[in-house]
């Protein structure tokens, strides 16, 4: 038994290492493709050029979605999924979701409606990022598999669940309280009925037959894929189901062929002090850019394309900022001491020393340990991200870099310079 357990642990470790390496190898070229495409799209282009850039962005984002779906499913199956369970306001997260999918809907002539009721102002207990991922996936499907001129509507409703799947240690919320950490294992049932909130996403598409509905949440099953031009892996609904279940919720679908489908997600309702939540949301918003900004940034990176991308971003949007680069990790601490930068961006996959070791050296040096360090890497595994954040990294940007997100980080640390 001990031997079998050891072999299983070694297999899981090998799988995690493989996922980390695969993630990095795939994301590194995607960083250049999407990064430079974003910059091109922000420039002055004639119509054919704009269409070309749009195609690059669309295909690049699709490839990135495929990478993320495979990695998400692998993490879940390997038991590596970690969720941060916090009160999430339904109206806010639904509005954010609709903002993200609006362009897709407009391009396919699909109208989207959000029926705002008293229930939509409630909070549910969920992982904010993962819930948004689930809703985006469901609304995207409702748009993609709809007909020209069709519609998608979202509405929230209440439902009572006979027994709670959640086990909590209730404690009063304060501005400094830690979010509840949830794993994917259900807790001890609570005998008291619990109110759940159901998010209904209704479309006017072709509908799904009863026999096909049974296969919807099976990996790599794309119902009617042979008759559709919609791209995908067949993993989106599988990942959504596993994520919802990990948040102690349920997901399902009701469909009528020729009429349409309603996909729904049910999650536990929770109460929250609105002031606390709003404060947290405001902290996440970017500051108003100031006209006079100065500062020095040290970027530790060995990939020439990635360096050029950051150079162009800063030259275009923050020309007052001085950028210094270093390709070797062992020289990074010396450069930090020599230049005393206001902000350090650190890649993990360096030729001579892993970025995590470089970060440890920076943290151990009294002269530079207070300089904020932001990790910029293609290693997007949660375990690696959590480890570095706990060690003191201020943020972690995964490649491909989102230009807007990158600029927000720069603004956060250099906006007052």
N, C-alpha and C positions, 0 to 999 in steps of 0.2 A: 504493500500500500504506500509506504514511504517513497519507494522508487517511482511508482506511478505518479505520485503527487509532485515529486521533483521534476519528472519529465514533463508534466503538464505545465509547471511553473516556467521551465526553460522554454517550452514551446510558446507560451504566452509572451515571454520576454523577447524571443526571436521575432514574433509577430509584431510586437510593438516597435521594435527597432526597424523592422522592414517597413512598417507604415510610416514611421518618421522619415526614413530615407526616401521612400517613394513620394511622400508629400513634398519634401524639399526638392527632389529632382524634377518634379512636375511643375511646382510653383515658381521655381527660379526663372525658366524661360517665359512663363506666363506673366511674370512681373514686368519684363521688358515689353512684351507684346501689348498688354493692356495699359501699362504706364505711358508709353509713348503714343499709343492710340488716343488716350485721354487728352494728352497735351496737343496732339494734332487737331482733335475735335474742338478744342478751346480756341483755336486760331481762326484766321480768315480763310475759308475754303470755298471753292466754287461747287455747284450742285453735284457733279460727278465725284469730286473728291470727298465731299461730305457723305455721299452714299457709300463710298468705299470704306471710309473710316467707321461708319455705322455698322457695316457688315463685319469688319474686324472686331469691333466691340461686342457685337451680338454673338459671334462665333466664339470669341475668347471667353465671354461670360458663361456661355453654355458649357464649354469645356471645363471651366472652373467649377460650375455647378455639379458636373459629373464627378469630378475629383472629390468634391466635398461630400457628395452623397455616398460614395464608396467608403470614404474614410469614416463618416458618421456611422454607417452600418457596422463597419469593422470595430469601431470603438465600443459600440453598444454590445455587440456579440462577445467582445473580449472582456466585458465587465468594466470598462474604463470610463464609462459615462459618469460625469459629475454635473449635478444640477444645483443651482442656487435658487432656492424657493423664496420668493418675495411677493408682497401684494402688488398685483399688476392691474391698473385701471383699464377696463375693457374699451371704453370709448377712445382712449389715447392710443392703445396698441392697434386697434382696428383702423383708426385714421392714418397712422403711420404706414400700415400695410397697404391701404388703398393709395396713398401717395406714391408708394414704390411701384405698384402695378398699373398706375394710371396710363403710362405711355403705351404699355402692351394693349390695354383695353381700347385706347383711342385708335391705335394702329389697326385693330380688327373690328372697329365700329361697334364695340360692345359698351353698353351703358352700365355703370356701376352705381348701386344705391346702398346707403347705410341707414337702416331704419332705427333712429335713435329713440330709445325709450328710457324709462326709469332704470330698467335692468342694465342697460348699457353703461350706466354711470357707476355700477358696482365694481368691486375688485375681486379677482380670483387669485388663488395661491399657485404660482407657476414660475418657471424660469423665463424671464422676460425675453431673452434672445431666442431661446428655443421655441417659445410660443409664437413669436413673430415669424420664425422660419416655417413653422407648421402652417400658419395662416397664409403666408405668401404662397406656399406650395399649393394649398387648396384653392385659393382665389386664382392663381395662375392657371391651374387645370380647368377651372370653371370658365375662364376666358378662352383658353386654347381650344377646348373641345365644344365651344359654342358655335352658333351659326351667325353669319353676318347680320348685324342689326339686333342681335340678341341682348340679353340682360343678365346681370348678376346682382343679387341683393344679399345683404348681411343683416341678420337680426339676432338679438340675444333674448333668451327666455330662462325662467327658473325651473328647476326640477328637484324633487326630494329623493335622496338616495337612502334606502333603509339602514345601511350601516356604513360608517366611514371607513375608508381604507387608510386613513392617515392616523399616525400616532404623533402627538406633539407634546412638548413641554411648554405650556403657555407661559409667556412672560410679557410684561408691559413693553410696548414699543417706545423707544426713545430715539432721538436723532443719531445717537452713537451705537444703537443696537445692531448686532450682526444679523445678516439675513440667514434664514434657516437653511441648512444644508440638507439636501435630500439625496438619497441614493435610489437605485432602481428597484430595491426590494420593498414590497408592501409591508406596512406595519401591522400592529395588532388591531383588529377591527374594533370600532367604537360602536357600542350598541345603540347610541342615539342617532336619529335621522340627521342627515346633513344636507344642507342646501347646496346644490351644484348649479352652475350657470352653463347653459348650452349656447354655443355660438353656431348659428345656422348659416350656411353658405349655399344659397339656392341659385341654380342656373336654368337657362331655357335651352339647353343643348339637346342632343339626340336621345339621351337617356341610356341606361345600362340594363341589360337583361338580368333576371334573377340568377342564372347560372354564372354569369360573368361577375356579378357582385361578390360572389363567394371567393373569387380569385384576386380581387382588387388589391388586397393587402399582402399578397404573396410576392416575395422578391423576384424581380426581373419579369413580372407579368405585366404586359402593356396591352390592355384589352383593345382590340381593334387596331393595333399598331400597323398591321399590314394594309389597312385602308386609310391610314392617316399620315399626313406629312409632319405631324408634331414630333419633335425630337425628344428623346428622353432615355433613361436607363431602365425604367420600371422599378426604381428603388424609392422614389419620393414618398409614396404612400406607406411603404414598409417602414421607412425611417420615421415618418410622422406617427404611425401607430405605436412604435416602440417608445418614442419620446413622450407621447401623451400618457401611455401606461406608466412610464417612469415618473411622471408627475402625478400619479394616482388619479388619472382621468380615464375617459373612454372616448373612442372615436367610432363613427359609423356613417352609413349612407342609406338614403331612401331614394329610389329611382323608378321612373316610369318611362318606358321606351316611347319615344316620340313627344314626350312632354318636358323632361328635364330631370335633374338630380338635385338632392339636397345633402351635402356633406355636413356633418356636425361634430363638434368637439365639446365634451363636458368636462369641467374642472371644478374643484371645490371653491365655494365662495369664501371670502375672508373679509374681515373688517380692518380698516386702516385709518390712521390719523392723517387726514388729507394734507395737513401742513407738512408732515414729514415726507410724504411721497413727493409733493410738489417741490420741496427743497432739494430732494435727490435728483429730480428731473432737471431743475435749473442748474445744478452743478455740472450736469452733463452737457449743457449747451455751450457753444463756443462764445467767446467774448467778442464784443464789437471791435473789429480791427482798428488799430490806431494808425494815423498817417506816418508818424515818426517811429520807426522800429529799427533797432540795431541789435547786433549780437553776433557771436561766433559759434558755429556748429562744427563739431568734429564727427565725421562719418567714417566708421571703421568697417571697411567692405573691400573685398578683393575682386568682385565682378565689375568689369569696366562698364558694361551696359547699365548696371544698377547705379553706379556712380554718376554716369552721364545723365541718367534720368533725374536723380536728386538735384544735380547741378542745374538742369533746365527748369525744374519746378521752382527752385529758389530764385534763379535769375529772372524768371517770368513774374512771379508773384511776391517775392520778398528780396528784391535786389540789394537792400541795405544790409542783409545778413551775409557775413563772410563764412565760406565753407572751406574747411580743411579736411583732407582725406588721408587715410592710412590703410594700407592693404594687409599689414601683418599684425597679428594680435600681440606679439611679444613687444612691439614698439609702441603699442597703444597707450600704456601707462606713461611712458616718457613724453609722448605727444600731449597727453592730457596735462602733465605738469608744465610742459613748455608753453602751451597756448592758453591754458586755463579757460577752456570753452564754457559757454553758458549752457550748452546742451550737447549730449553725446548720443548719436545713433549707432547702434552696435549690431552687426550681423553675427550669426552664430557659426556659420560654416566658413571658417578662415583657414588658409593653407598651412599655418604653422601651429596654431593653438585654438582650441574650440572656444567660441565666444563666451560660453558659461565660465570658463577659466579666466578669460580676460576680465569679465565682470567681477569675479571674485578678487582679482588683483586690484581693480579700480576701487572696490569697496574697502580693501585692506589698507589703502594708501590714505593717510590722514589729509594730505594736501588736495586730494581730488574726490574723496568719498562723498562729498555733499553735492557734486555736480549731477544733475538729473540724467539718468541713462534710460533711453528708450530702445528696446530690442526691435530690430527689423529683420525678420527671417522668414524663410519658407517652411520652417518646422512649425506646423500649426497644431501639434498635439497638445491637448489640454494639460497633460502631466508636465510637459516642459514649460508651458506658459505659466502655470500655477507656481512651479518651483522658482522661477526667476522673479515673479512678482513678489513672492514671499521673501526672497532674498534682498529685495529693495529696488528692483527695476520699476520705473515710474509708469511704463506702459509697454505694450507688446503689439506691434503692427505686423500682421502676416502678409507675406507676398502672395499674389500681386498687390502692390501698394495701391490703395485708394487715395488719389491725389487730394481730394477734399479732406479726408480724415487726416492725412499727413499734415496738411496745412493747419488744421485745427490744433494738432499737437504742438506744432511750432508756435502758433499763436498763444497757446496756453502757457508755454514756458518762456517765450521771448517777447510776448505782446507788450510787456511793460518796460522793455529795455529802451 
